[in-house]
């Protein structure tokens, strides 16, 4: 009987040890995977930033960020605004925003705005819109996203900032109106936000670290 109990204890201990080691390995794998995913997302975002604003303008764009609340844009957490700074003056900003009313859910965008209020460029970071229809918001799929370039927002009375079906100047897609409507409205909202918070957005962030260009950064060509 004692031998049986000892055998049960050994088996229980072995199973417990195996479970603990397995759980530890899973936890480590999850942490490493999350870190890798986060790094890939950061790299993807950096590439898009320099599609909107040329890297030659300010190669430190991806490092110079300002955190601001943005409830006007439907954001529950502060957004991280990127500033392009030349000669200690903010030349442009890029704001990460989300259109919550896409056909298939959230559409995550980066909206670039020059200091004079013109759109520097808009890019889609991620979405789940219908392939072949709503995905024309991607720069790789069509030129539609370039419709925003150099445009301004003149206030609530500016009816241009709608799709043509709603009386505006932006094309909708064949068989897909909800997706472009959501993007147009969110970009207009972002321009309104810029006008409301221009003083904060155009105040340069304090640089506390050595310039990446002095160290040589990975995006140099």
Backbone torsions as a table, in degrees:
resi	resn	phi	psi	omega
1	UNK	NA	-43.2	-179.8
2	UNK	-63.4	-38.4	179.3
3	UNK	-63.8	-38.9	178.4
4	UNK	-63.4	-44.4	179.3
5	UNK	-62.5	-41.5	178.7
6	UNK	-62.8	-38.6	179.2
7	UNK	-65.2	-41.5	179.1
8	UNK	-63.1	-42.3	-180.0
9	UNK	-62.8	-43.6	-179.4
10	UNK	-62.7	-42.4	-180.0
11	UNK	-65.6	-40.5	179.2
12	UNK	-63.5	-43.9	178.6
13	UNK	-62.6	-42.7	179.6
14	UNK	-62.5	-44.2	179.2
15	UNK	-64.0	-42.4	-179.7
16	UNK	-63.4	-43.3	179.3
17	UNK	-63.6	-42.1	178.8
18	UNK	-62.2	-43.1	-179.9
19	UNK	-63.5	-41.3	-179.1
20	UNK	-65.5	-44.1	179.2
21	UNK	-63.9	-43.3	179.8
22	UNK	-61.8	-45.1	179.4
23	UNK	-62.1	-39.6	178.4
24	UNK	-64.2	-43.3	179.0
25	UNK	-64.2	-40.3	178.4
26	UNK	-63.3	-43.3	-179.7
27	UNK	-62.3	-44.5	179.4
28	UNK	-62.4	-43.3	179.2
29	UNK	-61.2	-41.7	179.9
30	UNK	-63.1	-43.8	-180.0
31	UNK	-62.7	-46.9	-180.0
32	UNK	-63.0	-40.6	179.7
33	UNK	-65.7	-43.2	179.2
34	UNK	-62.2	-42.3	178.6
35	UNK	-62.2	-42.0	-179.3
36	UNK	-66.1	-41.4	178.3
37	UNK	-63.3	-44.5	179.8
38	UNK	-62.1	-41.6	179.4
39	UNK	-64.7	-41.1	178.8
40	UNK	-65.4	-39.1	178.6
41	UNK	-65.1	-40.7	178.3
42	UNK	-63.7	-42.7	179.8
43	UNK	-65.1	-40.8	178.5
44	UNK	-62.3	-44.2	179.5
45	UNK	-64.6	-40.7	179.5
46	UNK	-61.1	-40.9	178.5
47	UNK	-61.4	-40.8	-179.6
48	UNK	-69.2	-38.1	178.2
49	UNK	-54.3	-44.6	-176.9
50	UNK	-82.9	-2.9	166.4
51	UNK	-79.0	-34.2	-178.3
52	UNK	-79.0	-47.0	178.6
53	UNK	-121.7	131.6	-177.2
54	UNK	-61.9	138.7	-179.3
55	UNK	-61.8	-27.9	179.6
56	UNK	-65.8	-23.7	178.5
57	UNK	-68.9	-46.6	179.2
58	UNK	-159.8	99.6	-178.4
59	UNK	-69.1	-6.3	179.0
60	UNK	-98.8	9.3	-177.0
61	UNK	-49.3	-44.8	-174.8
62	UNK	-70.6	-10.0	-178.9
63	UNK	-100.4	-24.3	-172.4
64	UNK	-94.4	98.4	-174.7
65	UNK	-125.7	150.0	-179.7
66	UNK	-128.3	130.3	-180.0
67	UNK	-96.8	124.3	-178.7
68	UNK	-136.7	143.5	173.0
69	UNK	-68.8	147.3	-179.1
70	UNK	-143.8	54.8	178.0
71	UNK	-63.0	-26.0	178.2
72	UNK	-62.5	-22.2	-179.5
73	UNK	-102.4	12.8	179.2
74	UNK	73.4	20.7	-178.7
75	UNK	-99.2	123.6	-177.9
76	UNK	-81.4	-22.0	177.8
77	UNK	-114.0	154.2	176.4
78	UNK	-56.8	146.4	178.1
79	UNK	-97.1	154.2	179.7
80	UNK	-100.8	104.4	-177.4
81	UNK	-88.7	134.2	177.6
82	UNK	-96.2	132.7	-179.2
83	UNK	-112.1	131.9	172.5
84	UNK	-97.4	112.9	-172.7
85	UNK	-114.6	126.3	177.4
86	UNK	-130.9	126.4	-178.4
87	UNK	53.3	42.9	176.7
88	UNK	63.1	22.8	176.2
89	UNK	-127.7	133.4	178.8
90	UNK	-73.4	116.9	-179.7
91	UNK	-89.1	-28.3	-178.4
92	UNK	-163.6	160.8	175.2
93	UNK	-131.6	153.9	174.1
94	UNK	-125.1	125.5	-176.6
95	UNK	-112.4	129.9	173.6
96	UNK	-84.9	119.7	-177.8
97	UNK	-133.0	167.3	-178.1
98	UNK	-133.2	129.0	170.7
99	UNK	-89.7	114.6	-174.7
100	UNK	-86.3	-4.9	-174.0
101	UNK	-111.7	33.3	173.3
102	UNK	-67.8	165.5	-178.4
103	UNK	-63.0	-37.8	-176.9
104	UNK	-115.2	19.5	178.7
105	UNK	124.1	-157.3	-175.8
106	UNK	-67.7	142.0	173.5
107	UNK	-119.2	114.5	-176.5
108	UNK	-92.1	129.1	-172.5
109	UNK	-128.1	157.4	165.2
110	UNK	-118.3	124.9	-177.6
111	UNK	-116.8	116.9	178.4
112	UNK	-95.9	136.6	-178.0
113	UNK	-135.5	125.3	174.7
114	UNK	-69.0	160.3	-175.8
115	UNK	-61.7	-22.2	179.0
116	UNK	-88.5	5.4	175.4
117	UNK	95.9	-3.8	177.4
118	UNK	-77.0	149.3	176.8
119	UNK	-73.8	123.5	176.6
120	UNK	-81.8	-28.3	179.5
121	UNK	161.8	158.0	178.0
122	UNK	-132.4	137.7	175.3
123	UNK	-137.4	148.0	175.6
124	UNK	-90.6	126.3	179.3
125	UNK	-87.0	-45.6	178.6
126	UNK	-159.6	155.4	179.3
127	UNK	-166.9	173.0	176.3
128	UNK	-131.6	29.5	-178.2
129	UNK	-70.5	164.2	-171.9
130	UNK	-66.3	123.5	176.5
131	UNK	-57.5	136.2	179.1
132	UNK	85.3	-12.2	179.3
133	UNK	-124.9	-81.6	-177.4
134	UNK	-71.6	-17.9	-176.5
135	UNK	-75.4	3.0	175.7
136	UNK	-69.2	-4.5	173.5
137	UNK	-72.7	-15.7	178.5
138	UNK	-76.3	137.3	-179.6
139	UNK	-64.2	-25.7	179.0
140	UNK	-74.8	-19.4	-175.7
141	UNK	-98.4	-29.0	179.2
142	UNK	-162.6	170.5	178.2
143	UNK	-88.5	3.6	-173.3
144	UNK	-54.5	-40.4	-176.0
145	UNK	-63.0	-21.4	178.0
146	UNK	-76.2	-6.3	178.5
147	UNK	-61.2	-21.2	-177.6
148	UNK	-84.4	-17.9	-171.7
149	UNK	-55.9	129.2	175.2
150	UNK	69.8	4.9	177.9
151	UNK	-80.1	157.1	175.6
152	UNK	-119.3	165.4	175.4
153	UNK	-116.2	122.8	-174.6
154	UNK	-102.1	18.2	177.3
155	UNK	108.9	178.9	-175.6
156	UNK	-58.2	-26.5	-178.4
157	UNK	-78.7	-6.0	-177.1
158	UNK	-78.6	94.3	-175.2
159	UNK	-76.3	-6.9	178.0
160	UNK	-61.1	-28.1	-172.8
161	UNK	-83.6	58.3	173.2
162	UNK	-148.3	163.3	171.7
163	UNK	-74.1	161.1	-175.2
164	UNK	-58.6	-34.3	179.4
165	UNK	-60.7	-27.1	179.4
166	UNK	-100.5	11.9	177.9
167	UNK	93.2	9.9	-178.0
168	UNK	-99.5	-164.5	-175.5
169	UNK	-108.6	-1.2	-176.7
170	UNK	-96.4	133.1	179.0
171	UNK	-66.4	140.8	166.4
172	UNK	-94.1	171.2	-179.1
173	UNK	-97.0	151.2	176.4
174	UNK	-61.7	119.0	179.6
175	UNK	79.1	6.2	-179.0
176	UNK	-151.2	102.0	178.0
177	UNK	-106.0	-32.1	-174.5
178	UNK	-62.0	-42.6	-176.7
179	UNK	-63.6	-55.6	179.2
180	UNK	-64.1	-33.6	177.7
181	UNK	-60.3	-43.4	-179.2
182	UNK	-63.2	-42.6	-179.1
183	UNK	-67.5	-46.2	-179.6
184	UNK	-58.4	-46.4	-178.1
185	UNK	-65.6	-38.5	-179.6
186	UNK	-70.5	-37.2	176.7
187	UNK	-64.5	-42.3	177.1
188	UNK	-60.9	-43.0	177.7
189	UNK	-60.7	-37.7	-178.9
190	UNK	-68.0	-38.6	176.4
191	UNK	-65.5	-37.8	176.4
192	UNK	-64.4	-41.4	177.8
193	UNK	-61.3	-41.7	178.7
194	UNK	-59.0	-45.2	-179.1
195	UNK	-64.5	-36.7	-178.7
196	UNK	-71.7	-32.5	-174.2
197	UNK	-118.8	28.6	-174.9
198	UNK	-58.0	-41.7	-177.5
199	UNK	-59.7	-43.8	179.3
200	UNK	-70.8	-42.8	-176.3
201	UNK	-66.5	-29.9	-176.9
202	UNK	-99.7	11.7	172.4
203	UNK	-92.3	118.1	-174.8
204	UNK	-61.0	139.5	174.0
205	UNK	-69.9	153.0	179.4
206	UNK	-78.0	128.4	178.2
207	UNK	-87.2	123.0	-178.9
208	UNK	-115.3	-9.7	-176.3
209	UNK	-115.2	159.7	176.4
210	UNK	-63.3	139.5	-178.6
211	UNK	-57.4	136.9	178.2
212	UNK	-64.2	-29.0	-179.2
213	UNK	-69.7	-27.0	177.9
214	UNK	-73.6	-31.5	179.3
215	UNK	-88.2	-20.4	-174.8
216	UNK	87.5	110.7	-175.9
217	UNK	-111.5	159.1	-166.2
218	UNK	-64.3	-14.4	-177.1
219	UNK	-93.1	3.0	-179.9
220	UNK	-67.3	142.6	179.2
221	UNK	-111.2	NA	NA
